[in-house]
């Protein structure tokens, strides 16, 4: 009877260890699938971010803004006769006249 109870305990122990290994592997595969999904999402968001940066760069370019400014605000580049250059006065250091 003593040999059978030891064998039964060993068999129960083996089944518990095997169940633990199976559970750990299935949990690991679930986490691996989730990680792959998150990596794919990260790559997609990175691509979208790069596209949006390009769109912002295109929308804020000088050539694009010049048309909008001239159309909506009725602004234009000044002619050479309209430009005045003002010389800056030289500042004297403090304490000296």
C-alpha positions as CSV (number, residue, x, y, z in Angstrom):
1,X,0.0,0.0,0.0
2,X,2.8,2.3,0.7
3,X,4.4,1.9,-2.8
4,X,1.0,2.6,-4.4
5,X,0.5,5.8,-2.5
6,X,4.0,7.1,-3.5
7,X,3.3,6.2,-7.1
8,X,-0.1,8.0,-6.9
9,X,1.5,11.1,-5.4
10,X,4.2,11.1,-8.1
11,X,1.6,10.7,-10.8
12,X,-0.5,13.6,-9.3
13,X,2.7,15.7,-9.0
14,X,3.6,15.0,-12.7
15,X,0.1,15.9,-13.8
16,X,0.2,19.2,-11.9
17,X,3.7,20.1,-13.3
18,X,2.5,19.2,-16.8
19,X,-0.6,21.3,-16.4
20,X,1.5,24.2,-15.1
21,X,3.9,24.0,-18.1
22,X,1.0,23.8,-20.5
23,X,-0.7,26.8,-18.9
24,X,2.6,28.8,-18.9
25,X,3.1,28.1,-22.6
26,X,-0.4,29.0,-23.6
27,X,-0.2,32.2,-21.5
28,X,3.1,33.0,-23.2
29,X,1.7,32.5,-26.7
30,X,-1.3,34.8,-25.8
31,X,1.2,37.5,-24.7
32,X,3.3,37.0,-27.8
33,X,0.3,37.5,-30.0
34,X,-0.7,40.7,-28.1
35,X,2.9,42.0,-28.4
36,X,2.9,41.4,-32.2
37,X,-0.4,43.3,-32.5
38,X,1.0,46.2,-30.5
39,X,4.2,46.2,-32.6
40,X,2.0,46.3,-35.7
41,X,0.0,49.2,-34.3
42,X,3.1,51.0,-33.3
43,X,4.5,50.7,-36.9
44,X,1.2,51.9,-38.3
45,X,1.1,54.9,-36.0
46,X,4.7,55.7,-36.8
47,X,3.9,55.7,-40.5
48,X,0.8,57.9,-39.9
49,X,3.0,60.3,-37.8
50,X,5.5,60.6,-40.7
51,X,2.7,61.2,-43.1
52,X,1.2,63.9,-40.9
53,X,4.6,65.6,-40.5
54,X,4.9,65.7,-44.2
55,X,1.4,67.2,-44.6
56,X,2.3,69.9,-42.0
57,X,5.5,70.6,-43.8
58,X,3.7,70.9,-47.1
59,X,0.9,73.0,-45.7
60,X,3.3,75.4,-44.0
61,X,5.6,75.9,-47.0
62,X,6.2,79.4,-48.2
63,X,4.8,78.7,-51.7
64,X,1.5,77.3,-50.2
65,X,1.1,80.1,-47.7
66,X,1.9,82.8,-50.2
67,X,-1.2,81.9,-52.2
68,X,-3.4,81.8,-49.1
69,X,-2.1,85.1,-47.8
70,X,-2.5,86.9,-51.1
71,X,-6.0,85.6,-51.5
72,X,-7.5,85.9,-48.1
73,X,-5.6,88.9,-46.7
74,X,-5.0,90.7,-49.9
75,X,-1.3,90.9,-49.2
76,X,1.5,91.0,-51.7
77,X,5.3,91.3,-51.9
78,X,6.3,95.0,-51.7
79,X,8.0,96.6,-54.7
80,X,11.5,97.9,-54.3
81,X,10.3,101.5,-54.1
82,X,8.1,100.6,-51.1
83,X,11.0,99.2,-49.0
84,X,12.8,101.5,-46.7
85,X,16.0,100.7,-44.8
86,X,16.5,102.4,-41.5
87,X,19.9,102.5,-39.9
88,X,20.2,101.6,-36.3
89,X,21.6,104.1,-34.0
90,X,24.8,103.0,-32.2
91,X,24.2,102.7,-28.4
92,X,26.7,104.1,-26.1
93,X,27.9,102.0,-23.2
94,X,26.5,102.8,-19.8
95,X,28.4,105.3,-17.7
96,X,30.1,106.9,-20.7
97,X,28.7,110.0,-22.4
